[in-house]
Amino acid sequence: MLTAKQKAKVIKEVAIHDKDTGSAEAQIAILSKRIDELALHLKKHKKDNHSRRGLLAMVADRQAHMNYLKKKHPKRHTAVAKKLDLKK
């Protein structure tokens, strides 16, 4: 679970403007952080299938945001992928 401070820090790294919270870049950054935390949880708790399902949903959501960004704003897509070290 992300705290408000952690979320603000993650958004600040990729924000387009000062009050940016809903752009595709911000959403991708938040999802990436949550995915990383949940992946660590699942390494410890291998049989937690409910969390695994949530992880897969988050990965699919992040991929949808990335596809949107790639289609509408290719330069911003490349920049976000580089900043967050995402492949593809």
N, CA, C and O atoms as a GROMACS GRO file, in nm:
protein
  352
    1MET      N    1   0.084  -0.118   0.000
    1MET     CA    2   0.000   0.000   0.000
    1MET      C    3   0.088   0.124   0.000
    1MET      O    4   0.180   0.136   0.081
    2LEU      N    5   0.061   0.215  -0.090
    2LEU     CA    6   0.138   0.338  -0.100
    2LEU      C    7   0.083   0.443  -0.003
    2LEU      O    8  -0.038   0.464   0.005
    3THR      N    9   0.173   0.506   0.069
    3THR     CA   10   0.131   0.618   0.153
    3THR      C   11   0.118   0.742   0.065
    3THR      O   12   0.163   0.743  -0.050
    4ALA      N   13   0.058   0.846   0.119
    4ALA     CA   14   0.038   0.969   0.043
    4ALA      C   15   0.173   1.031   0.004
    4ALA      O   16   0.187   1.085  -0.106
    5LYS      N   17   0.270   1.024   0.094
    5LYS     CA   18   0.402   1.080   0.064
    5LYS      C   19   0.472   1.003  -0.048
    5LYS      O   20   0.531   1.062  -0.138
    6GLN      N   21   0.463   0.870  -0.042
    6GLN     CA   22   0.525   0.788  -0.145
    6GLN      C   23   0.460   0.815  -0.280
    6GLN      O   24   0.528   0.826  -0.382
    7LYS      N   25   0.328   0.825  -0.279
    7LYS     CA   26   0.254   0.850  -0.403
    7LYS      C   27   0.292   0.986  -0.462
    7LYS      O   28   0.312   0.998  -0.583
    8ALA      N   29   0.302   1.087  -0.376
    8ALA     CA   30   0.340   1.221  -0.423
    8ALA      C   31   0.481   1.220  -0.482
    8ALA      O   32   0.506   1.284  -0.584
    9LYS      N   33   0.571   1.146  -0.420
    9LYS     CA   34   0.708   1.138  -0.468
    9LYS      C   35   0.714   1.070  -0.605
    9LYS      O   36   0.786   1.114  -0.695
   10VAL      N   37   0.638   0.963  -0.621
   10VAL     CA   38   0.634   0.890  -0.748
   10VAL      C   39   0.577   0.978  -0.858
   10VAL      O   40   0.629   0.980  -0.970
   11ILE      N   41   0.470   1.050  -0.827
   11ILE     CA   42   0.407   1.137  -0.927
   11ILE      C   43   0.500   1.251  -0.965
   11ILE      O   44   0.509   1.288  -1.082
   12LYS      N   45   0.571   1.306  -0.867
   12LYS     CA   46   0.660   1.419  -0.891
   12LYS      C   47   0.769   1.386  -0.993
   12LYS      O   48   0.812   1.473  -1.068
   13GLU      N   49   0.812   1.262  -0.996
   13GLU     CA   50   0.918   1.220  -1.089
   13GLU      C   51   0.875   1.229  -1.235
   13GLU      O   52   0.957   1.257  -1.322
   14VAL      N   53   0.745   1.205  -1.263
   14VAL     CA   54   0.699   1.198  -1.402
   14VAL      C   55   0.592   1.301  -1.437
   14VAL      O   56   0.539   1.300  -1.548
   15ALA      N   57   0.560   1.390  -1.344
   15ALA     CA   58   0.451   1.485  -1.364
   15ALA      C   59   0.477   1.578  -1.481
   15ALA      O   60   0.590   1.620  -1.507
   16ILE      N   61   0.370   1.610  -1.551
   16ILE     CA   62   0.377   1.702  -1.665
   16ILE      C   63   0.372   1.845  -1.615
   16ILE      O   64   0.442   1.932  -1.668
   17HIS      N   65   0.290   1.870  -1.512
   17HIS     CA   66   0.278   2.003  -1.453
   17HIS      C   67   0.263   1.988  -1.302
   17HIS      O   68   0.258   1.876  -1.251
   18ASP      N   69   0.256   2.098  -1.229
   18ASP     CA   70   0.258   2.098  -1.083
   18ASP      C   71   0.147   2.015  -1.019
   18ASP      O   72   0.171   1.940  -0.925
   19LYS      N   73   0.027   2.029  -1.069
   19LYS     CA   74  -0.088   1.962  -1.007
   19LYS      C   75  -0.130   1.836  -1.082
   19LYS      O   76  -0.247   1.799  -1.081
   20ASP      N   77  -0.037   1.772  -1.145
   20ASP     CA   78  -0.065   1.653  -1.225
   20ASP      C   79  -0.086   1.531  -1.136
   20ASP      O   80   0.002   1.494  -1.059
   21THR      N   81  -0.204   1.470  -1.146
   21THR     CA   82  -0.229   1.346  -1.074
   21THR      C   83  -0.294   1.241  -1.162
   21THR      O   84  -0.290   1.122  -1.131
   22GLY      N   85  -0.354   1.283  -1.273
   22GLY     CA   86  -0.431   1.189  -1.352
   22GLY      C   87  -0.378   1.161  -1.490
   22GLY      O   88  -0.441   1.088  -1.566
   23SER      N   89  -0.264   1.218  -1.526
   23SER     CA   90  -0.211   1.192  -1.660
   23SER      C   91  -0.169   1.046  -1.672
   23SER      O   92  -0.150   0.976  -1.573
   24ALA      N   93  -0.156   1.002  -1.794
   24ALA     CA   94  -0.116   0.863  -1.818
   24ALA      C   95   0.019   0.833  -1.753
   24ALA      O   96   0.040   0.725  -1.698
   25GLU      N   97   0.110   0.930  -1.759
   25GLU     CA   98   0.243   0.911  -1.699
   25GLU      C   99   0.233   0.889  -1.549
   25GLU      O  100   0.298   0.800  -1.494
   26ALA      N  101   0.151   0.970  -1.483
   26ALA     CA  102   0.134   0.958  -1.338
   26ALA      C  103   0.070   0.824  -1.303
   26ALA      O  104   0.112   0.757  -1.208
   27GLN      N  105  -0.031   0.785  -1.379
   27GLN     CA  106  -0.098   0.658  -1.353
   27GLN      C  107  -0.002   0.540  -1.372
   27GLN      O  108  -0.002   0.445  -1.293
   28ILE      N  109   0.080   0.547  -1.475
   28ILE     CA  110   0.177   0.440  -1.501
   28ILE      C  111   0.278   0.432  -1.388
   28ILE      O  112   0.315   0.323  -1.345
   29ALA      N  113   0.324   0.546  -1.340
   29ALA     CA  114   0.423   0.549  -1.232
   29ALA      C  115   0.365   0.490  -1.104
   29ALA      O  116   0.431   0.412  -1.036
   30ILE      N  117   0.242   0.527  -1.070
   30ILE     CA  118   0.177   0.474  -0.950
   30ILE      C  119   0.158   0.324  -0.962
   30ILE      O  120   0.189   0.249  -0.870
   31LEU      N  121   0.107   0.280  -1.077
   31LEU     CA  122   0.087   0.136  -1.097
   31LEU      C  123   0.219   0.060  -1.089
   31LEU      O  124   0.224  -0.050  -1.033
   32SER      N  125   0.325   0.116  -1.145
   32SER     CA  126   0.455   0.049  -1.140
   32SER      C  127   0.503   0.030  -0.997
   32SER      O  128   0.554  -0.076  -0.961
   33LYS      N  129   0.487   0.133  -0.916
   33LYS     CA  130   0.528   0.125  -0.775
   33LYS      C  131   0.446   0.019  -0.701
   33LYS      O  132   0.500  -0.060  -0.624
   34ARG      N  133   0.314   0.020  -0.724
   34ARG     CA  134   0.227  -0.078  -0.659
   34ARG      C  135   0.260  -0.220  -0.706
   34ARG      O  136   0.256  -0.313  -0.626
   35ILE      N  137   0.291  -0.236  -0.834
   35ILE     CA  138   0.327  -0.368  -0.888
   35ILE      C  139   0.455  -0.418  -0.822
   35ILE      O  140   0.464  -0.536  -0.786
   36ASP      N  141   0.553  -0.331  -0.807
   36ASP     CA  142   0.679  -0.371  -0.743
   36ASP      C  143   0.656  -0.417  -0.599
   36ASP      O  144   0.710  -0.519  -0.557
   37GLU      N  145   0.575  -0.342  -0.525
   37GLU     CA  146   0.547  -0.378  -0.386
   37GLU      C  147   0.472  -0.510  -0.378
   37GLU      O  148   0.503  -0.594  -0.292
   38LEU      N  149   0.374  -0.530  -0.465
   38LEU     CA  150   0.297  -0.653  -0.462
   38LEU      C  151   0.380  -0.773  -0.505
   38LEU      O  152   0.360  -0.883  -0.455
   39ALA      N  153   0.472  -0.752  -0.598
   39ALA     CA  154   0.560  -0.860  -0.640
   39ALA      C  155   0.648  -0.907  -0.524
   39ALA      O  156   0.670  -1.027  -0.507
   40LEU      N  157   0.696  -0.812  -0.444
   40LEU     CA  158   0.774  -0.849  -0.325
   40LEU      C  159   0.688  -0.928  -0.226
   40LEU      O  160   0.735  -1.026  -0.168
   41HIS      N  161   0.564  -0.886  -0.209
   41HIS     CA  162   0.473  -0.957  -0.119
   41HIS      C  163   0.452  -1.101  -0.167
   41HIS      O  164   0.450  -1.195  -0.087
   42LEU      N  165   0.436  -1.117  -0.298
   42LEU     CA  166   0.408  -1.250  -0.351
   42LEU      C  167   0.530  -1.342  -0.348
   42LEU      O  168   0.515  -1.464  -0.349
   43LYS      N  169   0.649  -1.286  -0.342
   43LYS     CA  170   0.767  -1.370  -0.326
   43LYS      C  171   0.768  -1.436  -0.189
   43LYS      O  172   0.813  -1.549  -0.173
   44LYS      N  173   0.716  -1.363  -0.091
   44LYS     CA  174   0.709  -1.416   0.045
   44LYS      C  175   0.590  -1.510   0.063
   44LYS      O  176   0.601  -1.614   0.128
   45HIS      N  177   0.476  -1.472   0.005
   45HIS     CA  178   0.351  -1.545   0.022
   45HIS      C  179   0.309  -1.605  -0.112
   45HIS      O  180   0.223  -1.551  -0.181
   46LYS      N  181   0.370  -1.717  -0.145
   46LYS     CA  182   0.352  -1.776  -0.277
   46LYS      C  183   0.210  -1.824  -0.306
   46LYS      O  184   0.169  -1.831  -0.422
   47LYS      N  185   0.134  -1.856  -0.203
   47LYS     CA  186   0.000  -1.912  -0.224
   47LYS      C  187  -0.112  -1.807  -0.215
   47LYS      O  188  -0.229  -1.842  -0.211
   48ASP      N  189  -0.076  -1.682  -0.211
   48ASP     CA  190  -0.175  -1.574  -0.202
   48ASP      C  191  -0.231  -1.544  -0.342
   48ASP      O  192  -0.188  -1.451  -0.410
   49ASN      N  193  -0.327  -1.626  -0.383
   49ASN     CA  194  -0.379  -1.616  -0.519
   49ASN      C  195  -0.467  -1.494  -0.540
   49ASN      O  196  -0.479  -1.446  -0.652
   50HIS      N  197  -0.531  -1.443  -0.435
   50HIS     CA  198  -0.613  -1.324  -0.449
   50HIS      C  199  -0.525  -1.204  -0.484
   50HIS      O  200  -0.561  -1.123  -0.569
   51SER      N  201  -0.412  -1.192  -0.418
   51SER     CA  202  -0.320  -1.082  -0.449
   51SER      C  203  -0.259  -1.101  -0.588
   51SER      O  204  -0.234  -1.003  -0.658
   52ARG      N  205  -0.234  -1.224  -0.625
   52ARG     CA  206  -0.178  -1.252  -0.756
   52ARG      C  207  -0.274  -1.205  -0.866
   52ARG      O  208  -0.232  -1.150  -0.968
   53ARG      N  209  -0.402  -1.227  -0.844
   53ARG     CA  210  -0.504  -1.182  -0.940
   53ARG      C  211  -0.504  -1.030  -0.951
   53ARG      O  212  -0.514  -0.974  -1.060
   54GLY      N  213  -0.492  -0.963  -0.837
   54GLY     CA  214  -0.484  -0.817  -0.836
   54GLY      C  215  -0.361  -0.767  -0.909
   54GLY      O  216  -0.366  -0.666  -0.980
   55LEU      N  217  -0.250  -0.837  -0.891
   55LEU     CA  218  -0.126  -0.801  -0.960
   55LEU      C  219  -0.144  -0.810  -1.111
   55LEU      O  220  -0.102  -0.720  -1.185
   56LEU      N  221  -0.204  -0.916  -1.156
   56LEU     CA  222  -0.226  -0.933  -1.300
   56LEU      C  223  -0.317  -0.823  -1.355
   56LEU      O  224  -0.297  -0.776  -1.467
   57ALA      N  225  -0.416  -0.784  -1.278
   57ALA     CA  226  -0.505  -0.676  -1.321
   57ALA      C  227  -0.429  -0.544  -1.330
   57ALA      O  228  -0.449  -0.467  -1.424
   58MET      N  229  -0.341  -0.518  -1.234
   58MET     CA  230  -0.261  -0.395  -1.237
   58MET      C  231  -0.165  -0.394  -1.355
   58MET      O  232  -0.146  -0.290  -1.419
   59VAL      N  233  -0.104  -0.508  -1.384
   59VAL     CA  234  -0.013  -0.516  -1.498
   59VAL      C  235  -0.089  -0.490  -1.628
   59VAL      O  236  -0.039  -0.420  -1.716
   60ALA      N  237  -0.208  -0.545  -1.640
   60ALA     CA  238  -0.289  -0.523  -1.760
   60ALA      C  239  -0.330  -0.376  -1.772
   60ALA      O  240  -0.330  -0.320  -1.881
   61ASP      N  241  -0.364  -0.314  -1.660
   61ASP     CA  242  -0.402  -0.173  -1.659
   61ASP      C  243  -0.285  -0.085  -1.700
   61ASP      O  244  -0.301   0.008  -1.779
   62ARG      N  245  -0.168  -0.115  -1.646
   62ARG     CA  246  -0.048  -0.039  -1.683
   62ARG      C  247  -0.018  -0.055  -1.832
   62ARG      O  248   0.020   0.042  -1.898
   63GLN      N  249  -0.033  -0.176  -1.883
   63GLN     CA  250  -0.008  -0.199  -2.025
   63GLN      C  251  -0.106  -0.121  -2.112
   63GLN      O  252  -0.069  -0.070  -2.217
   64ALA      N  253  -0.231  -0.112  -2.068
   64ALA     CA  254  -0.331  -0.035  -2.143
   64ALA      C  255  -0.293   0.113  -2.145
   64ALA      O  256  -0.306   0.179  -2.249
   65HIS      N  257  -0.247   0.165  -2.032
   65HIS     CA  258  -0.203   0.305  -2.027
   65HIS      C  259  -0.081   0.326  -2.117
   65HIS      O  260  -0.072   0.428  -2.186
   66MET      N  261   0.010   0.230  -2.118
   66MET     CA  262   0.129   0.242  -2.202
   66MET      C  263   0.090   0.239  -2.351
   66MET      O  264   0.145   0.315  -2.431
   67ASN      N  265  -0.003   0.152  -2.387
   67ASN     CA  266  -0.047   0.144  -2.527
   67ASN      C  267  -0.113   0.274  -2.569
   67ASN      O  268  -0.091   0.322  -2.680
   68TYR      N  269  -0.194   0.332  -2.482
   68TYR     CA  270  -0.260   0.459  -2.510
   68TYR      C  271  -0.154   0.567  -2.534
   68TYR      O  272  -0.161   0.642  -2.632
   69LEU      N  273  -0.058   0.573  -2.445
   69LEU     CA  274   0.046   0.675  -2.455
   69LEU      C  275   0.129   0.656  -2.582
   69LEU      O  276   0.167   0.754  -2.647
   70LYS      N  277   0.158   0.532  -2.615
   70LYS     CA  278   0.236   0.503  -2.735
   70LYS      C  279   0.162   0.548  -2.860
   70LYS      O  280   0.223   0.598  -2.955
   71LYS      N  281   0.031   0.528  -2.860
   71LYS     CA  282  -0.049   0.564  -2.976
   71LYS      C  283  -0.068   0.715  -2.989
   71LYS      O  284  -0.060   0.769  -3.099
   72LYS      N  285  -0.093   0.783  -2.877
   72LYS     CA  286  -0.125   0.926  -2.880
   72LYS      C  287  -0.002   1.017  -2.871
   72LYS      O  288   0.004   1.120  -2.938
   73HIS      N  289   0.096   0.978  -2.788
   73HIS     CA  290   0.213   1.062  -2.764
   73HIS      C  291   0.339   0.975  -2.757
   73HIS      O  292   0.387   0.945  -2.648
   74PRO      N  293   0.393   0.935  -2.872
   74PRO     CA  294   0.509   0.843  -2.872
   74PRO      C  295   0.631   0.896  -2.795
   74PRO      O  296   0.701   0.818  -2.730
   75LYS      N  297   0.657   1.026  -2.801
   75LYS     CA  298   0.774   1.080  -2.730
   75LYS      C  299   0.756   1.068  -2.579
   75LYS      O  300   0.850   1.032  -2.508
   76ARG      N  301   0.636   1.098  -2.531
   76ARG     CA  302   0.610   1.086  -2.387
   76ARG      C  303   0.616   0.940  -2.344
   76ARG      O  304   0.661   0.910  -2.233
   77HIS      N  305   0.572   0.849  -2.430
   77HIS     CA  306   0.579   0.706  -2.401
   77HIS      C  307   0.724   0.662  -2.382
   77HIS      O  308   0.757   0.592  -2.287
   78THR      N  309   0.809   0.706  -2.473
   78THR     CA  310   0.950   0.670  -2.464
   78THR      C  311   1.014   0.726  -2.338
   78THR      O  312   1.092   0.659  -2.272
   79ALA      N  313   0.979   0.851  -2.305
   79ALA     CA  314   1.036   0.915  -2.186
   79ALA      C  315   0.994   0.842  -2.059
   79ALA      O  316   1.076   0.821  -1.970
   80VAL      N  317   0.868   0.805  -2.049
   80VAL     CA  318   0.818   0.735  -1.930
   80VAL      C  319   0.881   0.598  -1.919
   80VAL      O  320   0.922   0.556  -1.810
   81ALA      N  321   0.890   0.528  -2.030
   81ALA     CA  322   0.950   0.394  -2.029
   81ALA      C  323   1.095   0.400  -1.982
   81ALA      O  324   1.141   0.312  -1.909
   82LYS      N  325   1.166   0.504  -2.023
   82LYS     CA  326   1.305   0.520  -1.980
   82LYS      C  327   1.314   0.553  -1.832
   82LYS      O  328   1.393   0.493  -1.760
   83LYS      N  329   1.231   0.650  -1.786
   83LYS     CA  330   1.236   0.692  -1.647
   83LYS      C  331   1.204   0.578  -1.551
   83LYS      O  332   1.266   0.564  -1.446
   84LEU      N  333   1.104   0.496  -1.589
   84LEU     CA  334   1.060   0.390  -1.500
   84LEU      C  335   1.125   0.256  -1.530
   84LEU      O  336   1.094   0.155  -1.468
   85ASP      N  337   1.216   0.256  -1.627
   85ASP     CA  338   1.289   0.135  -1.666
   85ASP      C  339   1.193   0.022  -1.706
   85ASP      O  340   1.203  -0.090  -1.658
   86LEU      N  341   1.099   0.057  -1.795
   86LEU     CA  342   1.005  -0.041  -1.846
   86LEU      C  343   1.046  -0.080  -1.987
   86LEU      O  344   1.086   0.005  -2.066
   87LYS      N  345   1.038  -0.206  -2.018
   87LYS     CA  346   1.074  -0.252  -2.150
   87LYS      C  347   0.953  -0.246  -2.240
   87LYS      O  348   0.839  -0.252  -2.194
   88LYS      N  349   0.979  -0.235  -2.370
   88LYS     CA  350   0.877  -0.238  -2.473
   88LYS      C  351   0.830  -0.106  -2.513
   88LYS      O  352   0.744  -0.094  -2.600
   0.00000   0.00000   0.00000
